[in-house]
Amino acid sequence: MKKVLTYIRSRNLVPILVIYYAVGIVGMILPVSRSLFQSLTPLSLLMSIALLFIYHEPHNRKFWVLSAIILAAGFGLEVLGVTTGLLFGAYTYGETLGLKLFHTPLMIGVNWLLLVYCSLSIVGKFIDSNYFKAIVAAALMVVYDFALEPAAIYTGMWGWEGGAVPMQNYIAWFLIGFVLNYVAARFKLVARENKIAQPLFFIQFGFFIALDIWIFAEKIWDF
């Protein structure tokens, strides 16, 4: 197993990820393939988190426990949010993210863990203080969410009551992102450099930006 991990870590998978997400953009845009690519979204999230784990070192108990805590916290807060509307606003999940528990996709916890890990990996390059790491990483996650929201609605991940994303959502993202990133920084979730974490964040960000541009273009053409 160690030999397999060593071999994978020695490869540069970034070009493959770029191609994978570029194909995903086309698949989401074309009506004939959109439903298929929507159904592949949970698999893409699992693949992404698997790559983060493969490139992470060390795989000790602290890493797995901390990862589980962040994943569970993200999922639990989403359950609270979708049930009460108190955290993010009034919204409901579609079917794109797959299997649900308490009206909340299980993959949403994976998404929170992935974003915390990647954001912290980016800001950890130039910030030493855990407090400021958490602030900047949370701000980075909010910027990511600005790009994510239109694409998420378009692809059926979730939808908002009234159609508009409330400012409350972005405030909640920042506050939750700050707490989760602070915990992750304090207990060193990203213990060593993970060479896939930063490219993965920006590739996904570019994926959602590209979809947003297409959504905007569609509205213009329809008009």
Secondary structure, 3 states (H helix, E strand, C coil): CHHHHHHHHHCCCHHHHHHHHHHHHHHHHCHHHHHHHHHCHHHHHHHHHHHHHHHCCCCCHHHHHHHHHHHHHHHHHHHHHHHHCCCCCCEEECCCCCCEECCEECHHHHHHHHHHHHHHHHHCCCCCCHHHHHHHHHHHHHHHHHHHHHHHHHCCCEEECCCCCCHHHHHHHHHHHHHHHHHHHHCCCCCCCCCCHHHHHHHHHHHHHHHHHHHHHHHHHHC
